[in-house]
């Protein structure tokens, strides 16, 4: 990877982290540039790449009489609430998990939990 590609990747990671940190309110593009200390040209390119990859969403917004974009992350930080109900915690077979036919790959309770988490994630 060239130094130019590394810098681009680093800028994208910083942009995504700041957008994720903004949470459900999102962040205005102009605020993002100020927080990062980059010019709008470099930042806009990073945003477009992240949007093409499906990692962020841009929504047009009128702010202080000017049109801009509010940026939202499609990714969310994991919290303990995301895994607190994992079935393994209360499973009687946990001590033998991974041996023979007992494993997470064929556990009906684990499969049901994952499907329920995917359903909840869609509403985030």
N, CA, C and O atoms as CSV, one atom per row, in Angstrom:
chain,resi,resn,atom,element,x,y,z
A,1,UNK,N,N,0.852,-1.176,0.000
A,1,UNK,CA,C,0.000,0.000,0.000
A,1,UNK,C,C,0.897,1.238,0.000
A,1,UNK,O,O,1.818,1.340,0.811
A,2,UNK,N,N,0.633,2.162,-0.894
A,2,UNK,CA,C,1.444,3.374,-0.986
A,2,UNK,C,C,1.141,4.310,0.181
A,2,UNK,O,O,0.126,4.159,0.860
A,3,UNK,N,N,2.018,5.262,0.403
A,3,UNK,CA,C,1.802,6.215,1.498
A,3,UNK,C,C,0.549,7.048,1.243
A,3,UNK,O,O,-0.134,7.453,2.183
A,4,UNK,N,N,0.252,7.299,-0.020
A,4,UNK,CA,C,-0.965,8.050,-0.369
A,4,UNK,C,C,-2.220,7.248,0.005
A,4,UNK,O,O,-3.179,7.797,0.548
A,5,UNK,N,N,-2.198,5.956,-0.291
A,5,UNK,CA,C,-3.334,5.093,0.051
A,5,UNK,C,C,-3.482,4.974,1.568
A,5,UNK,O,O,-4.599,4.959,2.085
A,6,UNK,N,N,-2.344,4.887,2.285
A,6,UNK,CA,C,-2.393,4.806,3.745
A,6,UNK,C,C,-3.005,6.063,4.329
A,6,UNK,O,O,-3.817,5.992,5.252
A,7,UNK,N,N,-2.619,7.225,3.791
A,7,UNK,CA,C,-3.166,8.494,4.278
A,7,UNK,C,C,-4.667,8.562,4.014
A,7,UNK,O,O,-5.438,8.994,4.871
A,8,UNK,N,N,-5.076,8.130,2.817
A,8,UNK,CA,C,-6.493,8.140,2.463
A,8,UNK,C,C,-7.275,7.230,3.405
A,8,UNK,O,O,-8.348,7.598,3.882
A,9,UNK,N,N,-6.740,6.051,3.670
A,9,UNK,CA,C,-7.393,5.098,4.562
A,9,UNK,C,C,-7.487,5.664,5.975
A,9,UNK,O,O,-8.497,5.487,6.657
A,10,UNK,N,N,-6.430,6.345,6.406
A,10,UNK,CA,C,-6.417,6.949,7.737
A,10,UNK,C,C,-7.468,8.048,7.850
A,10,UNK,O,O,-8.166,8.140,8.860
A,11,UNK,N,N,-7.581,8.875,6.824
A,11,UNK,CA,C,-8.584,9.949,6.820
A,11,UNK,C,C,-9.980,9.333,6.860
A,11,UNK,O,O,-10.839,9.801,7.607
A,12,UNK,N,N,-10.216,8.294,6.069
A,12,UNK,CA,C,-11.520,7.634,6.069
A,12,UNK,C,C,-11.842,7.062,7.439
A,12,UNK,O,O,-12.973,7.187,7.909
A,13,UNK,N,N,-10.873,6.440,8.084
A,13,UNK,CA,C,-11.096,5.879,9.419
A,13,UNK,C,C,-11.430,6.982,10.412
A,13,UNK,O,O,-12.331,6.824,11.235
A,14,UNK,N,N,-10.710,8.099,10.342
A,14,UNK,CA,C,-10.978,9.223,11.237
A,14,UNK,C,C,-12.374,9.800,10.999
A,14,UNK,O,O,-13.096,10.113,11.946
A,15,UNK,N,N,-12.747,9.937,9.723
A,15,UNK,CA,C,-14.072,10.450,9.378
A,15,UNK,C,C,-15.146,9.519,9.936
A,15,UNK,O,O,-16.090,9.974,10.582
A,16,UNK,N,N,-15.004,8.227,9.688
A,16,UNK,CA,C,-16.006,7.267,10.157
A,16,UNK,C,C,-16.101,7.275,11.677
A,16,UNK,O,O,-17.201,7.218,12.228
A,17,UNK,N,N,-14.958,7.346,12.362
A,17,UNK,CA,C,-14.977,7.362,13.826
A,17,UNK,C,C,-15.723,8.583,14.349
A,17,UNK,O,O,-16.535,8.463,15.266
A,18,UNK,N,N,-15.458,9.758,13.777
A,18,UNK,CA,C,-16.138,10.973,14.228
A,18,UNK,C,C,-17.636,10.924,13.942
A,18,UNK,O,O,-18.440,11.400,14.744
A,19,UNK,N,N,-18.009,10.355,12.811
A,19,UNK,CA,C,-19.439,10.237,12.492
A,19,UNK,C,C,-20.095,9.252,13.465
A,19,UNK,O,O,-21.199,9.502,13.949
A,20,UNK,N,N,-19.424,8.141,13.750
A,20,UNK,CA,C,-19.966,7.172,14.719
A,20,UNK,C,C,-20.087,7.811,16.103
A,20,UNK,O,O,-21.068,7.586,16.811
A,21,UNK,N,N,-19.086,8.609,16.487
A,21,UNK,CA,C,-19.115,9.286,17.790
A,21,UNK,C,C,-20.286,10.254,17.905
A,21,UNK,O,O,-20.764,10.525,19.006
A,22,UNK,N,N,-20.749,10.776,16.772
A,22,UNK,CA,C,-21.864,11.726,16.781
A,22,UNK,C,C,-23.182,11.046,17.134
A,22,UNK,O,O,-24.147,11.717,17.499
A,23,UNK,N,N,-23.230,9.731,17.029
A,23,UNK,CA,C,-24.424,8.985,17.406
A,23,UNK,C,C,-25.596,9.201,16.474
A,23,UNK,O,O,-25.427,9.453,15.281
A,24,UNK,N,N,-26.794,9.096,17.044
A,24,UNK,CA,C,-28.014,9.170,16.244
A,24,UNK,C,C,-28.299,10.569,15.700
A,24,UNK,O,O,-29.067,10.714,14.749
A,25,UNK,N,N,-27.686,11.609,16.294
A,25,UNK,CA,C,-27.912,12.974,15.798
A,25,UNK,C,C,-27.141,13.237,14.523
A,25,UNK,O,O,-27.500,14.133,13.758
A,26,UNK,N,N,-26.087,12.473,14.278
A,26,UNK,CA,C,-25.242,12.715,13.121
A,26,UNK,C,C,-24.398,13.954,13.320
A,26,UNK,O,O,-24.406,14.554,14.396
A,27,UNK,N,N,-23.674,14.337,12.291
A,27,UNK,CA,C,-22.800,15.508,12.367
A,27,UNK,C,C,-22.840,16.229,11.024
A,27,UNK,O,O,-22.872,15.595,9.969
A,28,UNK,N,N,-22.838,17.551,11.073
A,28,UNK,CA,C,-22.793,18.341,9.850
A,28,UNK,C,C,-21.404,18.234,9.234
A,28,UNK,O,O,-20.403,18.149,9.946
A,29,UNK,N,N,-21.352,18.240,7.901
A,29,UNK,CA,C,-20.065,18.164,7.213
A,29,UNK,C,C,-19.120,19.252,7.684
A,29,UNK,O,O,-17.941,18.990,7.921
A,30,UNK,N,N,-19.622,20.472,7.824
A,30,UNK,CA,C,-18.748,21.588,8.221
A,30,UNK,C,C,-18.164,21.365,9.619
A,30,UNK,O,O,-17.009,21.713,9.866
A,31,UNK,N,N,-18.947,20.791,10.533
A,31,UNK,CA,C,-18.435,20.488,11.866
A,31,UNK,C,C,-17.356,19.412,11.784
A,31,UNK,O,O,-16.358,19.460,12.504
A,32,UNK,N,N,-17.567,18.457,10.909
A,32,UNK,CA,C,-16.611,17.380,10.737
A,32,UNK,C,C,-15.261,17.934,10.287
A,32,UNK,O,O,-14.217,17.544,10.808
A,33,UNK,N,N,-15.290,18.855,9.307
A,33,UNK,CA,C,-14.029,19.428,8.812
A,33,UNK,C,C,-13.301,20.142,9.935
A,33,UNK,O,O,-12.087,20.005,10.083
A,34,UNK,N,N,-14.048,20.910,10.732
A,34,UNK,CA,C,-13.424,21.651,11.839
A,34,UNK,C,C,-12.807,20.687,12.846
A,34,UNK,O,O,-11.680,20.895,13.295
A,35,UNK,N,N,-13.535,19.639,13.200
A,35,UNK,CA,C,-13.039,18.666,14.182
A,35,UNK,C,C,-11.801,17.930,13.687
A,35,UNK,O,O,-10.920,17.583,14.474
A,36,UNK,N,N,-11.738,17.694,12.391
A,36,UNK,CA,C,-10.624,16.935,11.829
A,36,UNK,C,C,-9.445,17.810,11.424
A,36,UNK,O,O,-8.310,17.338,11.359
A,37,UNK,N,N,-9.710,19.061,11.157
A,37,UNK,CA,C,-8.651,19.940,10.686
A,37,UNK,C,C,-8.223,19.632,9.257
A,37,UNK,O,O,-7.049,19.771,8.913
A,38,UNK,N,N,-9.179,19.211,8.418
A,38,UNK,CA,C,-8.890,18.953,7.008
A,38,UNK,C,C,-9.721,19.903,6.158
A,38,UNK,O,O,-10.712,20.467,6.622
A,39,UNK,N,N,-9.306,20.073,4.915
A,39,UNK,CA,C,-10.088,20.927,4.030
A,39,UNK,C,C,-11.286,20.138,3.487
A,39,UNK,O,O,-11.315,18.908,3.528
A,40,UNK,N,N,-12.256,20.876,2.985
A,40,UNK,CA,C,-13.495,20.243,2.521
A,40,UNK,C,C,-13.252,19.331,1.332
A,40,UNK,O,O,-13.975,18.350,1.156
A,41,UNK,N,N,-12.270,19.623,0.528
A,41,UNK,CA,C,-11.981,18.789,-0.645
A,41,UNK,C,C,-11.551,17.382,-0.215
A,41,UNK,O,O,-12.095,16.381,-0.679
A,42,UNK,N,N,-10.566,17.333,0.679
A,42,UNK,CA,C,-10.077,16.034,1.153
A,42,UNK,C,C,-11.173,15.278,1.917
A,42,UNK,O,O,-11.362,14.076,1.729
A,43,UNK,N,N,-11.884,16.003,2.775
A,43,UNK,CA,C,-12.943,15.381,3.559
A,43,UNK,C,C,-14.094,14.887,2.702
A,43,UNK,O,O,-14.637,13.810,2.948
A,44,UNK,N,N,-14.471,15.670,1.694
A,44,UNK,CA,C,-15.572,15.275,0.810
A,44,UNK,C,C,-15.254,13.990,0.063
A,44,UNK,O,O,-16.121,13.136,-0.124
A,45,UNK,N,N,-14.015,13.860,-0.358
A,45,UNK,CA,C,-13.622,12.632,-1.052
A,45,UNK,C,C,-13.740,11.418,-0.125
A,45,UNK,O,O,-14.220,10.361,-0.533
A,46,UNK,N,N,-13.305,11.579,1.103
A,46,UNK,CA,C,-13.401,10.476,2.073
A,46,UNK,C,C,-14.864,10.115,2.325
A,46,UNK,O,O,-15.212,8.938,2.410
A,47,UNK,N,N,-15.712,11.124,2.444
A,47,UNK,CA,C,-17.140,10.887,2.685
A,47,UNK,C,C,-17.768,10.146,1.513
A,47,UNK,O,O,-18.534,9.203,1.711
A,48,UNK,N,N,-17.449,10.563,0.302
A,48,UNK,CA,C,-18.014,9.891,-0.867
A,48,UNK,C,C,-17.573,8.431,-0.939
A,48,UNK,O,O,-18.363,7.559,-1.300
A,49,UNK,N,N,-16.310,8.163,-0.595
A,49,UNK,CA,C,-15.843,6.770,-0.597
A,49,UNK,C,C,-16.576,5.952,0.466
A,49,UNK,O,O,-16.966,4.812,0.212
A,50,UNK,N,N,-16.763,6.530,1.654
A,50,UNK,CA,C,-17.479,5.822,2.729
A,50,UNK,C,C,-18.948,5.594,2.355
A,50,UNK,O,O,-19.519,4.548,2.663
A,51,UNK,N,N,-19.547,6.573,1.695
A,51,UNK,CA,C,-20.937,6.440,1.274
A,51,UNK,C,C,-21.074,5.346,0.210
A,51,UNK,O,O,-22.006,4.544,0.260
A,52,UNK,N,N,-20.152,5.314,-0.744
A,52,UNK,CA,C,-20.179,4.272,-1.785
A,52,UNK,C,C,-20.032,2.878,-1.187
A,52,UNK,O,O,-20.606,1.912,-1.688
A,53,UNK,N,N,-19.259,2.787,-0.114
A,53,UNK,CA,C,-19.064,1.488,0.544
A,53,UNK,C,C,-20.224,1.142,1.490
A,53,UNK,O,O,-20.218,0.077,2.109
A,54,UNK,N,N,-21.211,2.028,1.604
A,54,UNK,CA,C,-22.390,1.749,2.423
A,54,UNK,C,C,-22.154,1.910,3.909
A,54,UNK,O,O,-22.909,1.361,4.712
A,55,UNK,N,N,-21.118,2.657,4.300
A,55,UNK,CA,C,-20.808,2.808,5.718
A,55,UNK,C,C,-21.460,4.029,6.350
A,55,UNK,O,O,-21.648,4.081,7.566
A,56,UNK,N,N,-21.806,5.013,5.522
A,56,UNK,CA,C,-22.454,6.218,6.043
A,56,UNK,C,C,-23.619,6.614,5.148
A,56,UNK,O,O,-23.758,6.139,4.020
A,57,UNK,N,N,-24.454,7.501,5.687
A,57,UNK,CA,C,-25.592,8.060,4.957
A,57,UNK,C,C,-25.465,9.578,5.031
A,57,UNK,O,O,-25.159,10.129,6.088
A,58,UNK,N,N,-25.700,10.252,3.905
A,58,UNK,CA,C,-25.727,11.719,3.868
A,58,UNK,C,C,-27.162,12.167,3.674
A,58,UNK,O,O,-27.861,11.661,2.796
A,59,UNK,N,N,-27.608,13.120,4.495
A,59,UNK,CA,C,-28.943,13.690,4.338
A,59,UNK,C,C,-28.798,15.202,4.186
A,59,UNK,O,O,-28.171,15.872,5.006
A,60,UNK,N,N,-29.392,15.715,3.118
A,60,UNK,CA,C,-29.326,17.149,2.831
A,60,UNK,C,C,-30.113,17.903,3.892
A,60,UNK,O,O,-31.192,17.478,4.304
A,61,UNK,N,N,-29.549,19.043,4.334
A,61,UNK,CA,C,-30.170,19.809,5.412
A,61,UNK,C,C,-29.867,21.286,5.225
A,61,UNK,O,O,-28.760,21.660,4.838
A,62,UNK,N,N,-30.864,22.124,5.506
A,62,UNK,CA,C,-30.676,23.573,5.478
A,62,UNK,C,C,-30.198,23.995,6.862
A,62,UNK,O,O,-30.920,23.831,7.846
A,63,UNK,N,N,-28.988,24.536,6.940
A,63,UNK,CA,C,-28.406,24.926,8.223
A,63,UNK,C,C,-27.865,26.344,8.106
A,63,UNK,O,O,-27.003,26.619,7.271
A,64,UNK,N,N,-28.372,27.243,8.944
A,64,UNK,CA,C,-27.953,28.655,8.937
A,64,UNK,C,C,-28.069,29.275,7.544
A,64,UNK,O,O,-27.196,30.027,7.109
A,65,UNK,N,N,-29.168,28.945,6.851
A,65,UNK,CA,C,-29.436,29.519,5.543
A,65,UNK,C,C,-28.637,28.921,4.397
A,65,UNK,O,O,-28.697,29.422,3.274
A,66,UNK,N,N,-27.876,27.835,4.671
A,66,UNK,CA,C,-27.072,27.194,3.622
A,66,UNK,C,C,-27.366,25.705,3.595
A,66,UNK,O,O,-27.603,25.076,4.626
A,67,UNK,N,N,-27.344,25.159,2.383
A,67,UNK,CA,C,-27.539,23.731,2.245
A,67,UNK,C,C,-26.244,23.004,2.568
A,67,UNK,O,O,-25.170,23.400,2.115
A,68,UNK,N,N,-26.347,21.963,3.337
A,68,UNK,CA,C,-25.201,21.147,3.703
A,68,UNK,C,C,-25.694,19.711,3.876
A,68,UNK,O,O,-26.848,19.408,3.574
A,69,UNK,N,N,-24.854,18.866,4.343
A,69,UNK,CA,C,-25.245,17.486,4.602
A,69,UNK,C,C,-24.990,17.140,6.053
A,69,UNK,O,O,-23.987,17.544,6.643
A,70,UNK,N,N,-25.923,16.382,6.618
A,70,UNK,CA,C,-25.728,15.794,7.936
A,70,UNK,C,C,-25.347,14.338,7.672
A,70,UNK,O,O,-25.982,13.649,6.874
A,71,UNK,N,N,-24.321,13.897,8.345
A,71,UNK,CA,C,-23.763,12.571,8.108
A,71,UNK,C,C,-24.114,11.632,9.252
A,71,UNK,O,O,-24.022,11.994,10.426
A,72,UNK,N,N,-24.517,10.421,8.887
A,72,UNK,CA,C,-24.885,9.396,9.867
A,72,UNK,C,C,-24.129,8.118,9.548
A,72,UNK,O,O,-23.912,7.782,8.384
A,73,UNK,N,N,-23.739,7.425,10.578
A,73,UNK,CA,C,-23.052,6.151,10.382
A,73,UNK,C,C,-24.071,5.020,10.314
A,73,UNK,O,O,-25.061,5.011,11.045
A,74,UNK,N,N,-23.816,4.081,9.436
A,74,UNK,CA,C,-24.633,2.864,9.405
A,74,UNK,C,C,-24.153,1.882,10.465
A,74,UNK,O,O,-24.884,0.975,10.861
A,75,UNK,N,N,-22.921,2.073,10.918
A,75,UNK,CA,C,-22.357,1.227,11.973
A,75,UNK,C,C,-22.620,1.856,13.322
A,75,UNK,O,O,-22.683,3.079,13.450
A,76,UNK,N,N,-22.771,1.019,14.319
A,76,UNK,CA,C,-22.939,1.482,15.696
A,76,UNK,C,C,-21.900,0.784,16.555
A,76,UNK,O,O,-21.480,-0.336,16.264
A,77,UNK,N,N,-21.495,1.461,17.611
A,77,UNK,CA,C,-20.580,0.834,18.550
A,77,UNK,C,C,-21.309,-0.274,19.299
A,77,UNK,O,O,-22.486,-0.140,19.635
A,78,UNK,N,N,-20.607,-1.358,19.553
A,78,UNK,CA,C,-21.177,-2.456,20.342
A,78,UNK,C,C,-21.180,-2.062,21.815
A,78,UNK,O,O,-20.268,-1.396,22.304
A,79,UNK,N,N,-22.224,-2.490,22.498
A,79,UNK,CA,C,-22.321,-2.250,23.941
A,79,UNK,C,C,-22.596,-3.571,24.631
A,79,UNK,O,O,-22.877,-4.575,23.976
A,80,UNK,N,N,-22.516,-3.573,25.925
A,80,UNK,CA,C,-22.797,-4.785,26.692
A,80,UNK,C,C,-24.252,-5.222,26.480
A,80,UNK,O,O,-24.555,-6.413,26.545
A,81,UNK,N,N,-25.135,-4.278,26.232
A,81,UNK,CA,C,-26.542,-4.615,25.981
A,81,UNK,C,C,-26.696,-5.465,24.721
A,81,UNK,O,O,-27.657,-6.223,24.591
A,82,UNK,N,N,-25.743,-5.334,23.792
A,82,UNK,CA,C,-25.807,-6.112,22.561
A,82,UNK,C,C,-25.601,-7.606,22.797
A,82,UNK,O,O,-26.071,-8.428,22.010
A,83,UNK,N,N,-24.909,-7.958,23.863
A,83,UNK,CA,C,-24.615,-9.381,24.099
A,83,UNK,C,C,-25.102,-9.912,25.445
A,83,UNK,O,O,-24.863,-11.077,25.765
A,84,UNK,N,N,-25.774,-9.092,26.231
A,84,UNK,CA,C,-26.151,-9.528,27.578
A,84,UNK,C,C,-27.100,-10.722,27.586
A,84,UNK,O,O,-27.118,-11.482,28.554
A,85,UNK,N,N,-27.880,-10.898,26.539
A,85,UNK,CA,C,-28.845,-12.000,26.502
A,85,UNK,C,C,-28.371,-13.190,25.684
A,85,UNK,O,O,-29.174,-14.044,25.307
A,86,UNK,N,N,-27.081,-13.252,25.408
A,86,UNK,CA,C,-26.557,-14.368,24.622
A,86,UNK,C,C,-26.887,-15.685,25.338
A,86,UNK,O,O,-26.657,-15.798,26.542
A,87,UNK,N,N,-27.411,-16.658,24.635
A,87,UNK,CA,C,-27.875,-17.884,25.292
A,87,UNK,C,C,-26.757,-18.686,25.950
A,87,UNK,O,O,-27.037,-19.469,26.858
A,88,UNK,N,N,-25.526,-18.527,25.540
A,88,UNK,CA,C,-24.412,-19.294,26.105
A,88,UNK,C,C,-24.253,-19.046,27.605
A,88,UNK,O,O,-23.823,-19.929,28.348
A,89,UNK,N,N,-24.602,-17.845,28.036
A,89,UNK,CA,C,-24.438,-17.481,29.440
A,89,UNK,C,C,-25.211,-18.401,30.371
A,89,UNK,O,O,-24.755,-18.680,31.480
A,90,UNK,N,N,-26.366,-18.875,29.941
A,90,UNK,CA,C,-27.229,-19.686,30.797
A,90,UNK,C,C,-27.394,-21.116,30.279
A,90,UNK,O,O,-28.291,-21.837,30.717
A,91,UNK,N,N,-26.539,-21.521,29.359
A,91,UNK,CA,C,-26.680,-22.833,28.733
A,91,UNK,C,C,-26.103,-23.941,29.620
A,91,UNK,O,O,-24.987,-23.827,30.125
A,92,UNK,N,N,-26.878,-25.009,29.800
A,92,UNK,CA,C,-26.416,-26.162,30.588
A,92,UNK,C,C,-25.297,-26.917,29.885
A,92,UNK,O,O,-24.542,-27.647,30.527
A,93,UNK,N,N,-25.185,-26.750,28.582
A,93,UNK,CA,C,-24.184,-27.486,27.808
A,93,UNK,C,C,-22.909,-26.675,27.573
A,93,UNK,O,O,-22.018,-27.132,26.856
A,94,UNK,N,N,-22.805,-25.491,28.156
A,94,UNK,CA,C,-21.699,-24.594,27.901
A,94,UNK,C,C,-20.333,-25.235,28.162
A,94,UNK,O,O,-19.382,-24.987,27.421
A,95,UNK,N,N,-20.236,-26.037,29.185
A,95,UNK,CA,C,-18.940,-26.637,29.520
A,95,UNK,C,C,-18.471,-27.637,28.459
A,95,UNK,O,O,-17.279,-27.927,28.361
A,96,UNK,N,N,-19.408,-28.161,27.668
A,96,UNK,CA,C,-19.051,-29.126,26.617
A,96,UNK,C,C,-19.143,-28.526,25.214
A,96,UNK,O,O,-18.973,-29.238,24.224
A,97,UNK,N,N,-19.409,-27.237,25.126
A,97,UNK,CA,C,-19.595,-26.585,23.835
A,97,UNK,C,C,-18.318,-26.682,23.012
A,97,UNK,O,O,-17.215,-26.457,23.511
A,98,UNK,N,N,-18.494,-27.020,21.749
A,98,UNK,CA,C,-17.369,-27.171,20.842
A,98,UNK,C,C,-16.904,-28.606,20.710
A,98,UNK,O,O,-16.103,-28.927,19.832
A,99,UNK,N,N,-17.401,-29.463,21.573
A,99,UNK,CA,C,-17.068,-30.881,21.505
A,99,UNK,C,C,-18.153,-31.600,20.711
A,99,UNK,O,O,-19.337,-31.310,20.886
A,100,UNK,N,N,-17.783,-32.496,19.877
A,100,UNK,CA,C,-18.683,-33.305,19.049
A,100,UNK,C,C,-19.771,-32.459,18.405
A,100,UNK,O,O,-19.466,-31.456,17.761
A,101,UNK,N,N,-21.046,-32.845,18.565
A,101,UNK,CA,C,-22.135,-32.142,17.890
A,101,UNK,C,C,-22.600,-30.894,18.633
A,101,UNK,O,O,-23.424,-30.142,18.112
A,102,UNK,N,N,-22.101,-30.665,19.812
A,102,UNK,CA,C,-22.479,-29.482,20.589
A,102,UNK,C,C,-21.522,-28.347,20.209
A,102,UNK,O,O,-20.336,-28.383,20.534
A,103,UNK,N,N,-22.065,-27.336,19.513
A,103,UNK,CA,C,-21.235,-26.204,19.103
A,103,UNK,C,C,-22.124,-25.022,18.735
A,103,UNK,O,O,-23.309,-25.206,18.457
A,104,UNK,N,N,-21.570,-23.817,18.729
A,104,UNK,CA,C,-22.357,-22.643,18.342
A,104,UNK,C,C,-22.888,-22.734,16.910
A,104,UNK,O,O,-23.935,-22.168,16.595
A,105,UNK,N,N,-22.160,-23.449,16.042
A,105,UNK,CA,C,-22.572,-23.550,14.640
A,105,UNK,C,C,-23.902,-24.277,14.464
A,105,UNK,O,O,-24.636,-23.998,13.516
A,106,UNK,N,N,-24.218,-25.202,15.362
A,106,UNK,CA,C,-25.478,-25.932,15.206
A,106,UNK,C,C,-26.409,-25.767,16.403
A,106,UNK,O,O,-27.291,-26.598,16.619
A,107,UNK,N,N,-26.223,-24.720,17.169
A,107,UNK,CA,C,-27.061,-24.454,18.345
A,107,UNK,C,C,-28.313,-23.684,17.919
A,107,UNK,O,O,-28.218,-22.586,17.372
A,108,UNK,N,N,-29.461,-24.259,18.170
A,108,UNK,CA,C,-30.726,-23.610,17.799
A,108,UNK,C,C,-30.959,-22.331,18.597
A,108,UNK,O,O,-31.479,-21.348,18.070
A,109,UNK,N,N,-30.570,-22.351,19.876
A,109,UNK,CA,C,-30.760,-21.147,20.705
A,109,UNK,C,C,-29.860,-20.001,20.203
A,109,UNK,O,O,-30.287,-18.847,20.154
A,110,UNK,N,N,-28.637,-20.325,19.839
A,110,UNK,CA,C,-27.726,-19.305,19.323
A,110,UNK,C,C,-28.246,-18.748,17.994
A,110,UNK,O,O,-28.219,-17.537,17.776
A,111,UNK,N,N,-28.709,-19.614,17.124
A,111,UNK,CA,C,-29.248,-19.185,15.833
A,111,UNK,C,C,-30.446,-18.261,16.038
A,111,UNK,O,O,-30.547,-17.226,15.381
A,112,UNK,N,N,-31.350,-18.625,16.941
A,112,UNK,CA,C,-32.530,-17.789,17.216
A,112,UNK,C,C,-32.104,-16.431,17.778
A,112,UNK,O,O,-32.680,-15.403,17.420
A,113,UNK,N,N,-31.100,-16.425,18.654
A,113,UNK,CA,C,-30.626,-15.175,19.248
A,113,UNK,C,C,-30.011,-14.270,18.174
A,113,UNK,O,O,-30.273,-13.067,18.148
A,114,UNK,N,N,-29.202,-14.845,17.298
A,114,UNK,CA,C,-28.574,-14.057,16.230
A,114,UNK,C,C,-29.637,-13.462,15.312
A,114,UNK,O,O,-29.548,-12.293,14.934
A,115,UNK,N,N,-30.622,-14.245,14.958
A,115,UNK,CA,C,-31.690,-13.737,14.098
A,115,UNK,C,C,-32.446,-12.606,14.786
A,115,UNK,O,O,-32.790,-11.611,14.149
A,116,UNK,N,N,-32.706,-12.756,16.082
A,116,UNK,CA,C,-33.418,-11.682,16.818
A,116,UNK,C,C,-32.555,-10.426,16.877
A,116,UNK,O,O,-33.084,-9.318,16.784
A,117,UNK,N,N,-31.219,-10.575,17.030
A,117,UNK,CA,C,-30.332,-9.413,17.066
A,117,UNK,C,C,-30.285,-8.717,15.708
A,117,UNK,O,O,-30.237,-7.488,15.640
A,118,UNK,N,N,-30.298,-9.492,14.637
A,118,UNK,CA,C,-30.312,-8.885,13.303
A,118,UNK,C,C,-31.584,-8.098,13.080
A,118,UNK,O,O,-31.558,-7.030,12.469
A,119,UNK,N,N,-32.701,-8.619,13.573
A,119,UNK,CA,C,-33.973,-7.915,13.463
A,119,UNK,C,C,-33.972,-6.606,14.240
A,119,UNK,O,O,-34.491,-5.596,13.765
A,120,UNK,N,N,-33.387,-6.626,15.439
A,120,UNK,CA,C,-33.298,-5.409,16.243
A,120,UNK,C,C,-32.355,-4.407,15.616
A,120,UNK,O,O,-32.595,-3.201,15.684
A,121,UNK,N,N,-31.286,-4.889,15.008
A,121,UNK,CA,C,-30.313,-4.009,14.368
A,121,UNK,C,C,-30.891,-3.255,13.192
A,121,UNK,O,O,-30.454,-2.146,12.885
A,122,UNK,N,N,-31.870,-3.849,12.531
A,122,UNK,CA,C,-32.500,-3.203,11.372
A,122,UNK,C,C,-33.254,-1.955,11.797
A,122,UNK,O,O,-33.408,-1.018,11.013
A,123,UNK,N,N,-33.728,-1.943,13.051
A,123,UNK,CA,C,-34.480,-0.806,13.537
A,123,UNK,C,C,-33.616,0.299,14.111
A,123,UNK,O,O,-34.133,1.360,14.462
A,124,UNK,N,N,-32.312,0.078,14.216
A,124,UNK,CA,C,-31.412,1.072,14.798
A,124,UNK,C,C,-31.303,2.285,13.948
A,124,UNK,O,O,-30.583,3.221,14.296
